[in-house]
Amino acid sequence: MPKRSNFGTEATLDKIYPLVESALSTRLNQWRGMISRFIEKRSSSLFDIAPCDRIYYTDNDRDDLFSALNISQNEVRNALKGAYYYGISAFNPSQAKDPTTIVVLCIVRYFFLKKKEKELDLAMIYQSFSGKYYPSIHYGFFKTVAPSKYRHIMEYVINHKLSNKFDIKSKGSVIGAVKSINNTWITAYKKQITDFDDEDIVYVIQQLHNRIKSFMKNIASLYYEAYEQKSYISYDSDNITDSESGGGDYHLTTNDSFKMQQCIENTMTRLTTSHVDYTLCKACADSNIKPDEIRGIMESIFEDSNNMPKIREYLELVISSFLVNEEIKTINSTKFIKYVTKPKPNSKDPMINRMKGIIEDLLDDYSVGFRKRKHRVATKQSYLYAFNMYMAINVIRANPNA
């Protein structure tokens, strides 16, 4: 074991961080593409209301990361040999010797220092779901009774055993809960992220691991308790099948209000952790508004954090209006898209009028084209349709099981 005086090595700061800094300064778009692929590939598990899946991190994911940055894994591994702990065979946390973990932590530091909040959120999400954190912790707690096979037990725990003090309940999704953990972690360890000698790195890695582990442990203990006591059986008996409408199983104990809050949190997380989808912009366009203009509007809106309260209010209104007015309340459906995008020019419903007001306020602020041409009824309707369509599809993508 090294002496305390030898703990101040700076192998990562001196040799690895400059590689990452240089890469991100020239290959930011490649990094963004890699993040987009990473999240999209496992979106159904990330936006799930319950931590049922292990959410694997593969060798292909690792290779995609290093390819996006154009950094050699061997170069990182060799640089790590200068860290005080590298020669200790059973060093804990072992992640400190992992090139992927160290590179991703450097990415987090880069965006933290640059004050790029959106990119920082994405980097921390990637970090938490890389192999040495969430996937391995999930596996450790659910070796014997995998919740992917006993989903009804996990749903029972989420809906009946957890209060809103649990992030998975209050945030409505796995990714929302982990994002909350990330934000608490980065706030608590700003000094270590800034100073960043090898001892700081060891400390912040261990702290993030412990926080995700604590999150999983609390859920796992209740999950196994429910499994052993079979207390979920009464919950199963509350399920009914909406056979007449062709829908799936519905839990009578899950009310519309809870469903709405879950959908809102999932969608907000998706909007703040992903980039504007150009393919989706094409689907929202028509002869009055082109895909490039839609993308520019949406990017401007979502990049301004001051707009998030308005976006959340819009989602509350549009989802609650759908749940109140539609008999079949399946959000993940074309029926939801039709409801959201259908013109409602003379509605007296205050919820509908407030929704339109929010959209028009945002378009007035972020679209010169809308301000100049909104007096034309058909053109104004094209802008409203594009916004509603973009948001409706994001709600569906963020809530595949709703």
N, C-alpha and C positions, 0 to 999 in steps of 0.2 A: 504494500500500500504506500503511495507517495506521501511525502511530508506535506503538511498544510501549506507550507511556503511554495510548493510546486503546483498548487491547484490553479494558478492564474494563467495557464497557457491560453493562447489565442489562435489555435490552429484553424478553427472555422472562420473566425473574423478575418484573419490575415490571408488565408489561401482559398477558402471555399466561397465566402460571401462575395468577394470581388468577381468571381466567375458568374454567380447568379445575378449580381447587379448589372454586369455587362450584358448578359443574355436578355434580361428583361427590358433593358434600355433599347434594344434593337429587335427583339422577337416577342413583343407583347401580344401581337395578334396570334402568333402561333401558340402562345401560352393560353390565351383566351379560348382558342379552338379546342385545345386539349381539355380544358376545364369543362367546356360545353359538352364534349363527348363523354367525359367522365360522369357528369350529372345525368345526362339524358339516358345513358346506358342502364342506370340503376334508379331511375326516377320513381318507379312504382314503389320501391322499397324505401327510398328516402322520404317520400311524401306520404307514406303509410301512417295511419293514426297510432299504430302499435309497433314496437320493435320485434317483429316476428322473424325477420331475415337477418342472417349474418352479414350480408352486404360485402361480398368478397372483394378483395383487392388483389389483382392478378399481376403476373409478370408482364403481361401486355400493357397494363396500366402504367407500371413503372417505366417500361421502355418508351411509352408514349410521352411521359413526362420529360425524360432525358433527351428524347429526340426533339421535342418542342423547344427546349432550351439550348440544344446543341452542345450539351456538356457530357463529358465522358464519366461514366460511373467509376472507372478505375482511377481517374484523376482525383475524384472526390475521396475515394477509399484511401489512396496514398496520402492525401493531405490530412486525413483523420489520424494517421499514425503519429502526428505531432501533438495530439491531445493527451493530457496527463493520464487519462483513464484507459487509453487504447490497449495498453499491454496487460491490463488486469482481466484475467480470463472470465471471471464470474461477475463482471461489473454490472451494477444495477443503477439506472435503467439500461437494459441492453440496446434500446432504441438509439442511444447516443452513438453507437458504433455503426448504425445503419445509414448508408449514403442517402437513401431516399428521404428518411426522416430529417436528416440534417439539411438537405437541399430545400425541402419544403419549409422548414423553419426559417431558412434564409429568405425564402420568398415572402413569408409572413412579415419578417423584419423589414424587407424592402418596401412593401406597401404601407406598413405602419409608419415608417420614417417619411415616406412620400405623402402621407395623409390621404391616400386613395381608399376611401371607405368601402366602396363596392368591391374592388379587387381584393382588399384585405379580407372581407367576409368570405369571398370565394376561396381564397388561399387557406383560410382557417377551416372551412368546410372540407376542402381536399385533405388537409392535414389530419383532421379528426377521423376521416373515413379511409385513410391510408392504412396499410396492413398492420402497423404496430399499435394502433389505437382501437377504434370501434370494432373492427372485425375480430381481432384476437380476444378482446374483452368479452364480446358477445359469445364467442365460442366457449370461453372459460366458464361462463355462468350457465350456459344452456347445453351442456354436453349430454345430459341424460334424457331430458324431456324437451325436445326442440319445439319452440313455439310455432315454427313454420308448419309443423304437423298437428299442433294443438292450438290453432288460432282462436278457437272459441274460448279457451281458458284465458289467453292473453287479452282478448276483447272484454271478457268479464272483469278482469283486473283493472283495465283502463277505465271502463265505464262505471264500475261499482266500488272499487277499492282505493282509488286515488282521488285526492282532493286537488284543487287548483294550485296548491303550492308545488306540485310536481310539474316540471317543465313539459313533460310529454302530454299532460292533460291541458295545461294552460296554453301551450303553443300549438297543440293540435296535430303535430306530426313529428316524426323522428328527426328530420332535418331542422325543424323549428326548435326542438329541444336542444339539439347539439349546437345550433347557432347561439342559443342563449348561454350555454356553457362556455362557448368560445369567447363571447363578449365579456363574461365575468372574468375569465382567465386573462385575457389581454389587458383588461383594466387593472387587475390586481398586480400584474407583473410587467408594467411598462418600463420600470427601471432596468430590469434584467434583460428585456428585449433590446433596450437601447445600449446598455453596456456591453453585453454579449461576449464575455470571455467564456472559456470552456466550462467553467463551474456554473455560470449563469445558465448556459445551455442545458446542462444536466438537470438543473433545478426546474426550469420551465417545462422541460419534457416530462419530468416526473409529476409535476403538478397537473398538467393537462391529462395525463394518463389516470391519475388518481380521481380527478373530477368526473371523467367519463365512467370510470370504474364504479364510483359511488352512485352515479345515476343508474347504472345497470344493476347494481347490487340491490338497491331499494325496490326496483321492479321485480327482480328475480325472486327475492324472498317472498313477496306476496303471490307471485305466480306459482311457486312450488307449494306454498301454503294452500292455495286454492286447489291445486292438483291433488294434493294428499288428502284434503278434507272433502273433496268433491263438492265444494260449495257452489261451483259453477253449474251444477245440474239444474237447479231451479231457474237459472238464467236461460239455459237452453230451452226450457219449456215455455218461455215467453216469446219464442220465435214464431212468426207466422209466415207463410209463403203467399205472396200476392199473385196467385196463379191466374186470376182473371185478367190482370193487366200485363201478365208476362214478365213481371219483375222478379227479383231475387228475394232472399230472406230479409225480413225487416225485424229489428228488435223494438218491441213496444216500449222498452225502457229508455231508448235513445230518442229524445224529443228534437223537434225541429230547431230549437234554439241552440242546442249543443252541436247539432249537425252544421248549422250555419257558422258558428264560431270556429269549428274545425276547418271548414272550407275557406273561411277568410284567412286564418293563420297560414294554411298551406299555400294559398295563392299569394299572399304578401311575401312569404319566404321565397317562392318561385320568382316573383317579379324583382326582388332585391338581390337574388343570387344568380341570375342568368342575364344574358344579353338579349337585346331585341332580335327576334327571329325574323329574318328577311323573307323566308318562305311563307311565313304566316302573314307578313305584310302584303305579299302578292295576293293571298286569298282574300284580304280585306279591301283590295283596291277596285276601282272601276274607272270609267272614262273621266270622272271629275277629280279623282285623287289617285296619284300614282304611288307604287310601292316605296320608292325612295323618299317621297314626302312623308308617307306614313311612318317609315323608319325614323326619319329625322324628328318628327313630332314626338314619337314614343320615347326615343332616346333622351330628348330634352326634358320630358316630363319626369322620367324615372331617375335621371341623374341628379335632379334637385330633391334632396331629402325633405325639403319643406312641403313637398306635394304629397308625402306619404299619408298624412291624416286625411286628406281629401280622397285619395285612392281607397283607403280603408273604409271611409264613409260610403263611397260609391259601391264598394263590394257588399257592405252591410245592407244597403238599400236594394241592390239588384238581386241578391240571393234571398233575402227575406221576402221581397215582393214575389219572387217565383214560388217560394214555399207556401206563402199565404194564398196565392191565386190559382195554383195548379193542383189538381187532384192527385196526379202521379208526380211524386216529388223527387224524381231521379235527376240529379244534376249532371251526371256524366252521360248526357244524351243529346241528340239533335233537338229534342223538344226544348231543352234549356237554351240552346243557341237561337232557335226561332223566337222564343219568348224575349230574350234580351235584345235581339236585333230588329224585332218587328217595330215599325214606326208607330208612335203614340202621340200624334200631333195635338190632339184636343183633350188629352186626359185631364181629369179633375182630381186624380189621385195625387196627394201631396208627395208621396214617396217617388212616384214617377217623375213629377216635375222637379223635385230636388236632384234626382239623378241627372236629368237633362241639364239642370243648372250647373252642376259640378263639371260635366263634360264641356259645356260651353265656356265656363270660366277657364279651364285648362287650355282649351283650343285658342281662346282669345289671347292667352299669355304666351303660347308657344307655337302658334301657326300664323304667319303673315298671310298665307293663302286663305285661311278661314276668315280672318278679319276683313280681308278685301272682298270676299265673295259670298259671305254668309247671307246676304240679302236675297240671293237666289235660292229658292226653296229646295230645289232638287240638289243643288251643290251642298247646301247646309246639311241635308239629309245624308249625303254621301260621307261627309266627315263624321257625323254622329254614328252612322252604320259602321264605319271603319274602326272607330274607337270601341264601340260595343262588341263588335266581332272579335277584335284582338283580345279584349278582356275576357269574353265568354270562353274562348278556346283556352286561354291560360287558366281559367278556373277549372275547366275540365281536365286539362293536363296535370294540374296540381292535385286533383282529387279523383284519381282513376276508379275509386271504389264508392264514390258518393252517389 
